Amino acid sequence: MRTLGIDPGLATMGWGIVEEQGGQLRLVAVGALTTPAGTPLPERLHSLYDELRRVIAEHRPQSAAIEELFFGKNVNTALTVGQARGVALLALVQAHIPVFEYKPTVVKQAVAGYGGADKKQMQEMVRMTLGLSLVPKPDDAADALAIAICHVYSNPMLRRLGEA
C-alpha cells in the first residue's frame, strides 16, 4: 500500500510517499513543491496543482493523508494555506485517490507517541521509522512523511470501522 502524505502550504508544500510491505515501512519518494513569493496567487496555486498532479502520476499512491487546517493567530497565513490545501484536495480527488485528514496532534501521537511532540522529536521518529540515515529536508517534507506514516498506522483501524 502506497500512501502520499501532504503538508499543505503556499510557499512550500511538503510531500512524501511511504509504502507498507509486510508490516514494514519504506520511503518511496519525498520532496517539496515551492512557489516564489511575489508571484500572483492564482499562478502559485496553479503551479502547486500541476506539480502535485505530476507527483501523483509518477508515484501512483493508493491513498493520501493531509494535515487538517490549523488556525493560528495569523489569519492571512491560514487563508493561503487553506487555498493550497484546497488545490491539493482537488488534485487528489481528480486522481480518484481516497483522502484522509489528520489533526497535527493526532499525527504527533501516532508517530512519536505524544501529541505534544516537538518538531525535532517528530523528525527523528520519521527518520528512525523509515530507517533513514538523515532527517528528510526541508522540514515540510519530513512533516508530510509523518502524516503518511500516521495514516499507515491508522489505516487498519479505519478498515475495521469501514471508513477506509
Backbone bond lengths (Angstrom), bond angles and torsions (degrees), N, CA, C in turn:
res aa  C-N    CA-C-N  psi(-1)  N-CA   C-N-CA  omega(-1)  CA-C   N-CA-C  phi
1 M - - - 1.456 - - 1.518 108.38 -
2 R 1.312 117.10 123.88 1.465 123.79 178.01 1.516 109.64 -101.46
3 T 1.320 115.63 127.96 1.457 121.17 -179.42 1.515 110.05 -123.05
4 L 1.321 114.93 130.34 1.454 123.00 175.34 1.521 108.94 -97.05
5 G 1.318 116.68 123.39 1.456 121.56 174.17 1.514 108.91 -103.33
6 I 1.332 115.90 141.01 1.466 120.70 -179.47 1.523 109.70 -130.07
7 D 1.336 114.30 129.12 1.467 121.91 171.31 1.525 105.06 -106.43
8 P 1.336 117.93 100.25 1.462 119.96 -171.81 1.522 113.64 -70.44
9 G 1.303 115.01 145.60 1.455 122.08 175.84 1.513 109.10 -173.04
10 L 1.303 116.67 153.84 1.466 120.63 -179.59 1.526 111.28 -82.43
11 A 1.314 118.01 -47.72 1.468 120.83 179.65 1.527 110.53 -72.65
12 T 1.338 115.50 -41.33 1.468 121.33 179.69 1.521 109.25 -141.23
13 M 1.325 116.06 123.55 1.462 122.18 175.09 1.527 107.05 -113.57
14 G 1.332 114.82 110.07 1.456 118.49 179.03 1.516 110.72 -78.74
15 W 1.327 115.64 146.34 1.462 120.70 175.19 1.527 108.72 -142.85
16 G 1.318 114.71 148.74 1.456 119.90 177.61 1.508 109.68 -155.25
17 I 1.311 115.37 142.73 1.461 120.80 -179.01 1.521 108.68 -121.09
18 V 1.325 114.49 127.47 1.460 121.08 175.35 1.520 108.67 -119.66
19 E 1.310 114.25 154.92 1.459 120.27 179.11 1.518 108.30 -128.64
20 E 1.321 115.33 134.76 1.458 120.89 177.17 1.515 108.43 -100.34
21 Q 1.319 115.15 127.59 1.461 121.17 176.84 1.522 107.78 -137.75
22 G 1.301 116.36 117.25 1.455 120.67 178.32 1.511 114.17 57.23
23 G 1.314 116.91 38.00 1.450 121.39 179.32 1.519 114.49 81.03
24 Q 1.314 117.61 -1.12 1.462 122.27 179.09 1.526 109.68 -106.98
25 L 1.327 115.46 144.44 1.466 120.68 176.86 1.514 109.74 -102.69
26 R 1.329 115.34 141.58 1.457 119.60 173.87 1.519 109.05 -136.76
27 L 1.311 114.36 149.21 1.455 120.90 177.33 1.516 109.29 -76.15
28 V 1.326 116.20 129.66 1.466 121.70 174.69 1.525 109.07 -96.14
29 A 1.319 116.21 -52.00 1.467 121.33 -179.26 1.521 108.76 -163.16
30 V 1.315 115.73 155.82 1.460 120.90 179.39 1.513 108.45 -151.18
31 G 1.325 115.85 149.83 1.455 119.35 178.37 1.512 111.59 -177.04
32 A 1.314 114.21 -171.58 1.461 121.00 178.72 1.515 108.49 -143.82
33 L 1.311 115.24 138.08 1.458 122.20 174.37 1.516 106.54 -97.66
34 T 1.310 116.84 131.79 1.460 119.92 -177.71 1.520 110.83 -125.40
35 T 1.327 114.08 150.20 1.465 120.24 175.08 1.523 107.94 -130.37
36 P 1.319 116.85 139.57 1.474 119.16 -176.96 1.526 113.02 -75.78
37 A 1.336 114.80 137.43 1.464 120.79 174.17 1.523 107.96 -60.24
38 G 1.306 116.09 147.62 1.457 120.51 179.11 1.517 113.28 92.32
39 T 1.323 116.98 -17.83 1.460 120.95 175.48 1.523 107.83 -76.13
40 P 1.324 118.33 139.86 1.471 119.44 178.97 1.528 112.20 -55.55
41 L 1.326 115.41 141.82 1.456 122.05 -176.96 1.533 113.12 -51.19
42 P 1.337 119.69 -48.62 1.466 117.76 -179.17 1.536 113.09 -58.02
43 E 1.327 116.87 -36.79 1.463 119.91 179.16 1.525 111.37 -68.60
44 R 1.327 116.21 -38.09 1.470 119.99 178.51 1.526 110.41 -64.70
45 L 1.329 116.32 -43.84 1.462 120.01 179.11 1.518 110.99 -64.50
46 H 1.313 117.24 -40.52 1.467 121.44 178.64 1.521 110.60 -62.95
47 S 1.315 116.94 -41.27 1.463 121.23 178.45 1.532 111.12 -62.39
48 L 1.341 116.83 -45.43 1.462 120.23 177.57 1.525 111.24 -59.70
49 Y 1.314 115.74 -43.66 1.466 121.07 -179.98 1.527 111.08 -60.52
50 D 1.333 116.64 -49.81 1.465 120.62 -179.01 1.520 111.92 -61.71
51 E 1.326 116.54 -44.83 1.462 120.23 -178.38 1.522 111.96 -67.59
52 L 1.321 117.26 -38.66 1.461 119.44 178.02 1.525 110.70 -66.99
53 R 1.322 116.78 -38.75 1.474 119.81 176.06 1.534 110.61 -60.59
54 R 1.343 116.38 -37.61 1.464 120.73 178.01 1.537 110.33 -64.40
55 V 1.331 117.23 -44.29 1.471 121.67 178.47 1.529 109.82 -60.35
56 I 1.315 116.74 -45.28 1.470 121.70 179.79 1.525 110.70 -61.30
57 A 1.325 117.37 -46.69 1.464 121.39 -179.13 1.532 111.39 -63.88
58 E 1.312 116.66 -38.01 1.465 120.37 -177.80 1.521 112.80 -72.81
59 H 1.340 117.90 -40.29 1.459 121.16 -171.48 1.517 114.90 -106.01
60 R 1.310 118.81 -13.20 1.457 124.82 174.66 1.533 115.22 46.62
61 P 1.334 117.03 61.54 1.471 118.81 176.97 1.525 110.95 -69.62
62 Q 1.336 115.71 151.76 1.468 120.67 178.01 1.513 112.84 -93.74
63 S 1.330 116.63 -17.02 1.458 120.57 176.74 1.523 107.83 -149.36
64 A 1.320 115.10 164.15 1.454 120.14 179.73 1.519 109.57 -139.44
65 A 1.319 114.52 146.80 1.463 121.30 176.82 1.518 107.48 -128.94
66 I 1.310 115.83 137.01 1.463 121.10 -178.14 1.516 108.70 -135.71
67 E 1.315 114.95 146.26 1.454 119.30 179.60 1.519 110.11 -72.68
68 E 1.336 115.24 135.95 1.461 119.63 174.69 1.517 108.67 -67.78
69 L 1.295 115.78 151.85 1.461 120.75 -178.36 1.516 109.79 -67.89
70 F 1.320 114.54 129.09 1.457 122.08 178.86 1.520 108.02 -104.97
71 F 1.321 117.33 121.28 1.462 120.87 -179.17 1.514 109.44 -91.19
72 G 1.319 115.10 110.87 1.455 121.02 176.43 1.516 109.11 -100.04
73 K 1.313 114.73 -155.52 1.453 120.17 -178.07 1.525 112.52 -79.82
74 N 1.320 117.20 -25.52 1.456 120.84 -176.14 1.535 110.53 -90.74
75 V 1.306 115.84 100.27 1.467 121.71 -176.57 1.521 111.10 -64.50
76 N 1.331 118.27 -39.98 1.467 120.89 -179.33 1.517 111.23 -61.64
77 T 1.322 116.92 -42.30 1.467 120.23 177.85 1.520 110.09 -63.30
78 A 1.319 117.20 -43.83 1.464 121.05 179.69 1.526 111.01 -60.16
79 L 1.325 117.00 -39.65 1.465 120.18 -179.99 1.525 111.63 -66.43
80 T 1.330 117.58 -45.03 1.470 118.79 -178.63 1.523 111.14 -69.84
81 V 1.333 117.44 -37.37 1.465 119.80 175.78 1.531 109.45 -63.31
82 G 1.324 116.61 -40.17 1.462 120.61 177.93 1.517 112.50 -61.88
83 Q 1.325 116.60 -38.20 1.461 119.74 177.92 1.531 110.80 -68.17
84 A 1.330 117.19 -42.19 1.464 120.77 177.40 1.527 110.44 -64.20
85 R 1.314 115.80 -38.20 1.472 120.88 178.10 1.527 110.41 -63.89
86 G 1.325 116.27 -40.42 1.460 120.29 177.66 1.514 112.48 -62.08
87 V 1.322 116.90 -40.41 1.461 121.41 177.63 1.531 109.92 -63.05
88 A 1.343 116.52 -42.35 1.461 120.38 178.90 1.531 110.75 -63.74
89 L 1.327 116.50 -44.00 1.472 119.63 178.48 1.521 111.41 -61.06
90 L 1.322 116.82 -41.11 1.464 120.96 178.21 1.524 110.58 -61.20
91 A 1.325 117.88 -47.73 1.462 121.36 -179.74 1.529 110.82 -59.88
92 L 1.322 117.18 -40.98 1.468 121.03 -179.59 1.527 111.83 -68.18
93 V 1.316 116.52 -45.26 1.474 120.36 -179.51 1.532 110.35 -64.84
94 Q 1.318 117.46 -40.79 1.465 120.26 178.50 1.528 111.93 -64.17
95 A 1.334 116.66 -27.78 1.466 121.05 177.93 1.532 111.53 -87.80
96 H 1.338 117.18 4.24 1.467 123.55 178.93 1.527 112.28 60.56
97 I 1.317 116.08 39.44 1.456 121.64 178.48 1.526 108.17 -103.08
98 P 1.326 117.90 124.58 1.467 119.66 176.92 1.533 110.01 -61.18
99 V 1.332 115.63 135.29 1.460 121.60 -176.52 1.526 109.84 -114.70
100 F 1.339 115.41 134.50 1.454 122.44 177.89 1.518 107.60 -124.06
101 E 1.322 115.81 140.77 1.462 120.91 -175.23 1.528 109.61 -116.56
102 Y 1.342 115.03 138.84 1.456 120.71 -177.23 1.523 110.78 -133.06
103 K 1.317 115.77 137.67 1.458 121.85 173.83 1.535 108.84 -71.88
104 P 1.331 117.67 149.68 1.472 120.11 179.42 1.534 113.36 -54.27
105 T 1.331 117.62 -39.01 1.473 119.01 -179.31 1.526 112.02 -67.71
106 V 1.328 117.08 -32.23 1.464 121.10 177.91 1.525 109.84 -68.43
107 V 1.340 116.57 -41.23 1.464 120.91 177.63 1.527 109.38 -61.39
108 K 1.318 117.12 -46.43 1.466 121.27 -179.65 1.527 111.17 -61.57
109 Q 1.322 116.75 -42.90 1.461 121.32 179.32 1.527 110.65 -62.35
110 A 1.336 116.82 -44.81 1.462 120.87 -177.10 1.524 112.29 -68.18
111 V 1.319 117.33 -39.20 1.465 121.15 -173.28 1.522 112.24 -88.94
112 A 1.335 117.63 -43.67 1.461 121.26 -174.96 1.525 113.31 -105.35
113 G 1.338 116.56 -10.68 1.461 119.32 -179.10 1.509 113.87 81.98
114 Y 1.334 116.38 8.03 1.462 121.22 -177.87 1.519 108.66 -150.31
115 G 1.328 117.21 119.04 1.460 122.34 -176.88 1.511 115.08 -65.62
116 G 1.326 117.28 -11.39 1.456 120.90 178.51 1.523 112.14 -108.09
117 A 1.327 117.70 17.94 1.471 121.20 -178.77 1.523 110.19 -58.33
118 D 1.327 115.89 144.04 1.467 119.00 177.81 1.525 110.26 -87.56
119 K 1.318 115.56 173.21 1.465 121.89 -174.96 1.526 111.79 -58.64
120 K 1.323 117.17 -42.90 1.463 120.85 -178.72 1.533 111.53 -63.97
121 Q 1.338 116.79 -41.81 1.467 120.60 177.34 1.521 110.53 -62.06
122 M 1.315 116.10 -42.82 1.467 120.35 -179.71 1.524 111.12 -63.58
123 Q 1.315 116.23 -45.66 1.463 120.09 -179.18 1.528 111.28 -62.05
124 E 1.313 116.27 -40.45 1.467 119.74 179.23 1.523 111.06 -66.71
125 M 1.325 117.76 -38.51 1.469 120.53 177.93 1.532 110.78 -66.91
126 V 1.314 117.63 -38.23 1.469 120.60 175.79 1.528 108.91 -61.53
127 R 1.327 116.31 -47.48 1.468 120.87 -179.77 1.529 110.95 -57.90
128 M 1.334 116.85 -47.85 1.461 121.00 -178.24 1.527 111.95 -67.88
129 T 1.324 116.61 -43.01 1.466 120.92 -178.51 1.523 111.55 -59.72
130 L 1.326 116.23 -38.91 1.467 120.72 -177.54 1.528 112.76 -94.18
131 G 1.333 117.08 1.22 1.460 120.52 177.69 1.524 113.45 65.01
132 L 1.334 116.39 37.51 1.459 120.88 -177.68 1.523 110.11 -93.21
133 S 1.318 116.53 152.93 1.465 119.79 177.75 1.523 111.38 -80.83
134 L 1.335 117.23 -27.25 1.462 121.80 -179.83 1.523 110.38 -130.73
135 V 1.320 115.28 155.60 1.468 120.85 173.74 1.516 108.10 -69.47
136 P 1.337 118.40 131.81 1.473 120.27 178.46 1.522 111.25 -60.44
137 K 1.303 116.14 143.34 1.466 123.19 178.23 1.512 109.10 -122.97
138 P 1.318 120.60 150.12 1.455 126.84 -3.73 1.531 111.72 -73.49
139 D 1.332 115.80 177.64 1.465 121.04 -179.08 1.520 112.25 -53.54
140 D 1.334 117.14 -36.15 1.471 120.97 -178.39 1.536 110.92 -62.99
141 A 1.328 116.88 -34.42 1.463 120.94 178.73 1.534 109.94 -69.88
142 A 1.337 116.74 -42.04 1.465 120.13 177.14 1.528 110.31 -63.27
143 D 1.331 116.68 -39.26 1.468 120.73 177.58 1.525 110.74 -62.93
144 A 1.323 117.00 -39.84 1.468 121.16 179.10 1.523 110.66 -64.07
145 L 1.328 116.74 -40.00 1.461 119.51 177.16 1.524 110.84 -64.39
146 A 1.326 117.75 -38.45 1.467 120.94 177.17 1.528 110.60 -60.90
147 I 1.325 116.68 -39.79 1.468 121.19 179.32 1.531 109.98 -65.60
148 A 1.333 117.15 -41.38 1.464 120.98 177.47 1.523 110.75 -64.40
149 I 1.322 116.84 -43.95 1.467 121.11 178.85 1.529 110.19 -61.62
150 C 1.316 117.41 -42.94 1.465 121.86 177.01 1.531 110.45 -55.03
151 H 1.320 115.92 -44.81 1.468 118.50 -179.16 1.525 111.46 -66.48
152 V 1.314 117.36 -42.51 1.468 119.50 179.07 1.524 110.03 -59.38
153 Y 1.332 116.60 -41.76 1.462 120.30 178.37 1.525 111.75 -67.30
154 S 1.330 118.29 -33.43 1.464 122.80 -177.68 1.517 113.00 -85.18
155 N 1.318 118.10 -24.16 1.459 122.88 -172.18 1.526 114.35 -56.91
156 P 1.337 121.02 -43.50 1.472 118.70 178.87 1.534 112.62 -58.17
157 M 1.325 116.97 -39.71 1.465 120.13 178.61 1.524 110.29 -68.47
158 L 1.330 117.00 -41.07 1.465 119.77 178.77 1.525 110.81 -61.69
159 R 1.347 117.21 -38.86 1.470 119.98 178.39 1.528 110.19 -63.18
160 R 1.344 116.26 -42.12 1.464 119.47 178.98 1.523 111.57 -63.46
161 L 1.330 115.64 -32.07 1.465 119.77 179.42 1.531 112.86 -85.22
162 G 1.336 116.26 -4.28 1.459 121.00 179.35 1.513 113.67 78.76
163 E 1.339 118.03 20.00 1.458 120.83 -178.31 1.530 112.58 -101.50
164 A 1.314 118.23 -7.64 1.476 119.92 -179.39 1.503 110.15 -116.59
